């Protein structure tokens, strides 16, 4: 049954590197998604939620597009 899981055939060093990469990505994704939600950046939120870039896109958003203290305009509602 376990022979169908190729991840088990990897060396311990590769498994460790993969685990570190997953943790790295999850930390940056969590921070970036939280900031995007707080700033009402829906498009950024959806893009970062769908696309996995090992934290690269999230770091670009955090340091390039998520300005501290910047408030976005409230959504337009039809009356």
Steps between C-alpha positions, in 0.01 A plus 500: 500500500774750592700430185268732304632810680816624320572755776609213723778410254671840536816541702476656847675817378244552223215436743643759739545756220144438385366543855694827543368628164142416597530676837670802335220527245221461757642771726532756219163403351329543837650845557424618146142370500436665835634835373306474173178428688557789743567738207197374300723393210269228373684438173834457678337271756352270236819492292719417800253239620501317165859538377781334694838666443691384811443837664638718218169661398406545864828677581455729197149589621605561861795725420379656174125538502389478862581847629479539875216726601365524145125473488323398184178669394179345628311288248248679279144396568209548265218690660 
